[in-house]
């Protein structure tokens, strides 16, 4: 009778456990495949911190391309000769665009507490006093957009103040935010930020990064955890859709969890079977393409979930209303594409029905641009913005299954014909 080596089975599950822990999407110890971008950011910070000069940088790129990871990695791991204090704010978590000034003021002085208008005046005085440099990182800075862009202009003008010690780094998805929405910045050299774009990860880059994360954890051949063909398959699938590294890592982590659970069950079954028969039972030793396919199908069905009670819902309400209203028009109307004017008309009906504040067309148009920057819709430009066509980029069933998780949004879908 041929028995499995119990130590060998323990090694398999131990490798899965280590790999799973390494694949959590928190900032890793090392950043791979972003050498050029890291060098640009580090050079920018070094020049301004070490020389005590203010400046601004705008970093763009689709979700999951490493923008935030690169900036936080440099601030946490690089040494600069000049003294500085860093402040990090995720603008998605702010109640209103104007509250960003209060947040910054409170981080500079925890005892400070007054209105947003007074906060800007306070910052203008505080940031021009003598002292160490202030590195302000604003993630999702496009959420600070308003109809007249007064908040964004004020933020980017702070480093241009005489004797300013602010180094501003804004991160967002939109490539042309500063060119399209902040035209005034282009007219004066001191206001114009340094621009850096992060391209989506390629197939090979995704495979390399996932492989390196696993290798750092298990300290041996990655093939003992995930088959090379499965890595290439994962990289190809993600790069062809979004290039979102976070999605690739999440899928791989879930696949490792599935393989780990299966290996433990098979080990127990194998031991029992081999004690009763003379045949050995084969135990899956690594993540294969079928396991990845199973997990990708599961993740895709919930890809844009905003209703999971275990997750923080960071999608602004107005954006949700726009998405669900567009879905209603597509589902109950005759075309998969509608004009922005028609969408605003139906959106206004939804807001009226549910007693919500309706934003005017100009702000509505801008909010649609924010939704577009997230890859959910396609919005084409027209000289008359009300005639601009807009359509869903995602599969209707994916969006619908996501929005149905919210009581209000599912109610809107159920009464869709009322809003045409």
C-alpha positions in Angstrom: 0.0 0.0 0.0 1.4 3.4 -1.1 0.8 6.2 1.4 1.1 10.0 0.7 3.9 11.8 2.5 2.0 13.8 5.2 4.9 16.3 5.4 4.6 16.9 1.7 0.9 17.7 2.0 1.6 20.0 4.9 4.2 21.8 2.7 1.6 22.3 0.0 -1.0 23.9 2.3 1.7 25.9 4.1 2.8 27.4 0.7 -0.8 28.3 -0.1 -1.2 30.0 3.2 1.9 32.1 2.8 1.0 33.0 -0.8 -2.5 34.0 0.3 -1.2 36.3 3.0 1.2 37.9 0.5 -1.5 38.6 -2.0 -3.5 40.9 0.1 -3.6 44.2 -1.8 -2.0 46.4 0.9 1.1 48.3 -0.3 3.8 45.7 -0.9 7.4 45.9 0.3 8.7 46.2 -3.2 7.2 47.8 -6.3 7.8 46.0 -9.6 7.5 47.1 -13.2 7.2 50.8 -12.4 10.8 51.9 -12.3 10.4 54.8 -14.7 7.4 56.2 -12.7 9.1 55.7 -9.4 12.1 57.6 -10.7 10.0 60.6 -11.9 8.1 60.8 -8.6 11.3 60.4 -6.4 13.2 63.0 -8.5 10.3 65.5 -8.2 10.1 65.0 -4.4 13.8 65.1 -3.9 14.2 68.3 -5.8 11.5 70.1 -3.9 12.1 68.7 -0.4 15.9 69.0 -0.4 15.8 72.5 -2.0 12.9 73.7 0.1 10.8 74.7 -2.9 7.1 74.3 -3.5 5.6 72.6 -6.5 2.7 70.4 -7.7 2.3 67.1 -9.6 -0.7 65.5 -11.2 -0.6 61.7 -11.6 -3.2 60.1 -13.8 -4.0 56.5 -14.7 -6.8 53.9 -14.6 -7.6 52.2 -11.4 -5.1 49.5 -10.3 -2.1 50.9 -12.2 0.0 51.6 -9.1 -0.4 55.4 -8.7 -1.1 55.4 -4.9 1.3 52.5 -4.2 4.2 54.2 -5.8 3.7 57.6 -4.0 3.2 56.0 -0.6 6.1 53.6 -1.1 8.5 56.5 -1.9 7.4 58.6 1.1 7.7 55.6 3.4 11.0 54.2 2.2 13.1 56.9 0.6 15.4 59.2 2.5 15.5 62.9 1.7 18.0 65.4 3.2 15.3 68.0 3.8 12.7 67.8 6.5 9.1 67.4 5.6 5.7 66.3 6.9 3.4 64.2 4.7 -0.4 64.3 4.7 -2.5 61.8 2.8 -6.2 62.3 2.1 -8.6 60.1 0.1 -10.9 62.7 -1.4 -13.6 60.0 -2.0 -14.2 59.9 1.8 -14.8 63.7 2.2 -18.4 64.9 2.6 -18.0 67.9 0.3 -15.2 69.2 -1.9 -14.7 72.3 0.4 -14.1 70.1 3.5 -10.6 69.2 2.1 -9.3 72.5 3.5 -10.6 71.6 6.9 -9.0 68.2 6.7 -5.6 69.6 5.8 -5.8 72.3 8.5 -6.7 69.7 11.2 -3.7 67.5 10.2 -1.4 70.5 10.5 -3.0 71.6 13.8 -5.2 68.9 15.6 -6.7 71.7 17.8 -7.8 73.7 14.8 -11.6 73.7 14.2 -13.6 76.2 12.2 -15.4 76.6 8.8 -14.0 75.5 5.4 -13.9 79.2 4.2 -11.7 80.1 7.2 -9.6 77.0 6.6 -8.4 78.1 3.2 -7.4 81.5 4.7 -5.6 79.7 7.5 -3.8 77.4 5.1 -2.6 80.4 3.0 -1.0 81.9 6.1 0.3 78.7 7.6 1.9 77.3 4.4 3.8 80.5 3.9 5.3 80.6 7.4 8.9 79.3 7.9 9.2 75.6 8.6 9.6 72.2 7.1 8.1 71.3 3.7 4.5 69.9 3.6 3.9 67.0 1.2 0.1 66.8 0.6 -1.1 63.8 -1.3 -4.7 63.9 -2.5 -5.9 60.6 -3.8 -9.0 60.7 -6.1 -8.5 64.5 -6.4 -11.1 64.7 -9.2 -13.7 64.3 -6.5 -12.9 67.9 -5.6 -14.4 69.1 -8.8 -17.2 71.7 -8.6 -19.1 73.7 -11.2 -16.6 76.6 -11.2 -13.6 74.4 -10.1 -12.9 76.8 -7.3 -11.6 74.1 -4.9 -9.2 72.5 -7.5 -7.9 75.9 -8.5 -7.4 76.9 -4.9 -5.5 73.7 -4.2 -3.2 74.0 -7.2 -2.6 77.7 -6.5 -1.4 77.1 -2.9 2.1 75.9 -4.0 2.4 79.1 -6.1 2.0 81.4 -3.2 5.1 83.5 -2.3 7.3 81.5 0.2 4.9 78.5 0.0 6.3 75.3 1.4 3.6 73.1 0.0 4.4 70.2 -2.3 1.0 69.0 -3.8 0.6 65.6 -5.4 -2.9 64.9 -6.9 -3.9 61.5 -8.1 -6.9 60.6 -10.3 -8.1 58.4 -13.2 -8.7 61.2 -15.7 -5.8 61.8 -18.0 -6.8 65.3 -19.0 -8.2 66.7 -15.8 -5.8 69.7 -15.6 -6.0 70.4 -19.4 -9.8 70.0 -19.7 -11.1 71.4 -16.3 -8.3 73.6 -15.1 -7.4 75.7 -18.1 -6.3 78.7 -16.1 -3.3 76.6 -14.7 -1.8 76.5 -18.2 -1.4 80.3 -18.4 1.2 80.6 -15.6 4.3 78.5 -15.2 4.2 78.5 -11.4 0.6 77.1 -11.4 1.2 74.4 -13.9 1.7 70.9 -12.3 4.2 68.3 -13.5 2.2 65.6 -15.3 2.7 61.9 -15.1 0.6 59.1 -16.5 0.5 55.5 -15.5 -0.3 53.1 -18.4 -2.3 50.0 -17.7 -0.2 46.9 -16.8 0.6 44.5 -19.7 0.1 40.8 -19.6 3.7 40.1 -18.8 3.9 42.8 -16.1 0.8 41.4 -14.3 2.3 37.9 -14.4 5.7 39.1 -13.2 4.3 41.2 -10.3 2.0 38.4 -9.1 4.8 35.9 -9.4 7.2 38.2 -7.4 4.7 38.7 -4.6 4.3 34.9 -4.3 8.0 34.2 -4.5 8.8 36.7 -1.7 6.4 34.7 0.5 7.2 31.1 -0.3 10.9 31.5 -1.0 10.9 28.9 -3.7 9.6 28.0 -7.2 6.3 29.9 -7.8 5.1 26.9 -9.8 4.5 25.1 -6.5 1.7 27.6 -5.8 0.4 28.6 -9.3 1.1 27.0 -12.6 3.1 29.2 -15.0 0.4 28.7 -17.7 -2.2 29.9 -15.1 -0.2 33.1 -14.4 0.0 33.9 -18.1 -3.7 33.2 -18.5 -4.5 35.6 -15.6 -2.2 38.3 -17.0 -3.7 38.0 -20.5 -7.3 38.2 -19.2 -6.8 41.2 -17.0 -4.6 43.2 -19.4 -7.1 42.7 -22.2 -9.9 44.3 -20.1 -8.6 46.8 -17.6 -4.9 46.3 -16.7 -6.1 46.6 -13.1 -3.4 44.9 -11.0 -5.6 44.9 -7.9 -8.2 42.8 -9.7 -5.5 40.3 -10.8 -4.1 40.0 -7.3 -7.6 39.6 -5.8 -8.5 36.9 -8.2 -5.2 35.1 -7.6 -5.6 35.3 -3.9 -9.1 33.9 -4.0 -7.9 31.1 -6.3 -5.1 30.3 -3.9 -7.7 30.1 -1.1 -9.8 27.8 -3.1 -6.8 25.6 -4.0 -5.7 25.6 -0.3 -9.2 24.4 0.9 -9.3 21.8 -1.8 -5.8 20.5 -1.0 -6.7 20.1 2.7 -9.9 18.2 1.9 -8.1 16.0 -0.7 -5.3 15.3 1.9 -7.9 13.9 4.4 -9.7 12.0 1.7 -6.4 10.6 0.3 -5.3 9.3 3.7 -8.6 7.6 4.3 -8.7 6.1 0.8 -5.2 4.8 0.9 -5.7 3.2 4.3 -8.6 1.2 2.7 -7.1 0.5 -0.8 -3.7 0.0 -2.4 -4.2 3.0 -4.7 -2.7 6.4 -4.0 -4.8 9.5 -4.5 -3.5 12.5 -6.5 -3.6 15.8 -4.6 -3.7 19.1 -6.5 -0.3 20.8 -5.9 -0.9 24.3 -7.4 -3.5 26.7 -8.8 -4.4 25.6 -12.3 -6.2 27.4 -15.2 -9.6 25.7 -14.3 -9.4 27.0 -10.7 -8.6 30.5 -12.0 -11.5 30.3 -14.5 -13.9 29.3 -11.8 -12.8 32.2 -9.6 -12.8 34.8 -12.4 -16.4 33.9 -13.2 -17.3 34.4 -9.6 -15.5 37.7 -9.3 -16.8 39.1 -12.6 -20.4 38.5 -11.5 -19.8 40.9 -8.6 -17.1 43.1 -10.3 -18.7 46.4 -9.5 -20.6 45.5 -6.3 -21.5 48.5 -4.2 -23.8 46.7 -1.9 -21.6 44.3 0.0 -22.2 44.9 3.7 -18.6 43.9 4.5 -17.1 46.6 2.2 -17.1 50.4 2.5 -19.3 51.8 -0.3 -17.3 54.7 -1.7 -19.5 55.4 -4.8 -21.0 58.9 -4.5 -24.8 58.9 -4.5 -25.2 61.2 -7.5 -22.9 58.8 -9.5 -25.0 55.8 -8.5 -28.2 57.6 -9.5 -26.7 58.5 -12.9 -25.6 54.8 -13.5 -29.0 53.3 -12.5 -30.9 55.9 -14.5 -28.8 55.1 -17.6 -29.4 51.4 -17.0 -33.2 52.1 -16.8 -33.1 54.0 -20.2 -31.1 51.2 -21.8 -33.2 48.4 -20.4 -36.7 49.9 -21.0 -35.9 52.1 -24.0 -35.2 51.3 -27.6 -31.5 52.2 -27.8 -28.4 51.3 -25.8 -27.3 55.0 -26.3 -29.0 58.1 -25.1 -28.2 61.8 -25.1 -27.0 63.6 -22.0 -30.1 65.8 -22.1 -32.4 62.8 -22.0 -30.4 61.2 -19.2 -30.6 64.4 -17.2 -34.4 64.6 -17.8 -34.9 61.0 -16.5 -32.4 61.5 -13.7 -34.5 64.5 -12.5 -37.6 62.4 -12.5 -35.8 59.8 -10.3 -34.7 62.5 -7.9 -38.2 64.0 -7.7 -39.8 60.7 -7.1 -37.4 59.8 -4.2 -37.1 63.3 -2.7 -33.5 63.8 -3.6 -31.6 67.0 -4.5 -31.3 67.4 -8.3 -28.1 68.9 -9.6 -28.3 71.3 -12.5 -27.2 70.3 -16.0 -23.7 71.7 -15.8 -22.8 69.9 -12.6 -24.6 66.8 -14.0 -22.5 66.8 -17.1 -19.3 67.0 -15.0 -20.5 64.2 -12.7 -21.0 62.0 -15.9 -17.4 62.8 -16.8 -16.3 61.4 -13.4 -18.4 58.2 -14.0 -16.7 57.9 -17.4 -13.2 58.2 -15.8 -14.1 55.1 -13.8 -14.7 53.1 -17.0 -18.4 52.6 -16.4 -19.8 54.7 -19.3 -18.6 56.2 -22.6 -19.4 59.9 -23.1 -18.8 61.5 -26.4 -18.2 65.3 -26.7 -20.5 67.5 -28.7 -20.6 71.3 -29.2 -24.1 71.2 -27.6 -23.5 69.1 -24.5 -27.2 68.1 -24.2 -26.9 66.2 -27.5 -23.7 64.3 -26.3 -24.3 60.6 -26.6 -23.7 58.4 -23.5 -23.8 54.6 -23.1 -22.8 51.9 -20.7 -19.4 50.3 -21.2 -20.2 47.4 -18.9 -22.5 44.5 -19.5 -26.0 45.5 -18.4 -26.4 42.4 -16.3 -23.2 43.1 -14.3 -24.4 46.6 -13.5 -27.9 45.5 -12.7 -26.8 42.7 -10.4 -24.6 45.2 -8.6 -27.2 48.0 -8.2 -29.9 45.6 -7.0 -28.0 45.1 -3.8 -29.1 48.5 -2.7 -32.8 48.9 -1.7 -33.3 52.3 -3.2 -31.6 51.5 -6.5 -33.4 48.2 -6.9 -36.7 50.1 -6.4 -35.7 52.5 -9.2 -35.0 49.5 -11.5 -38.4 47.9 -10.6 -40.2 51.1 -11.6 -38.0 51.8 -14.5 -40.8 52.6 -17.1 -42.0 55.5 -15.0 -38.8 57.4 -15.7 -38.6 57.2 -19.5 
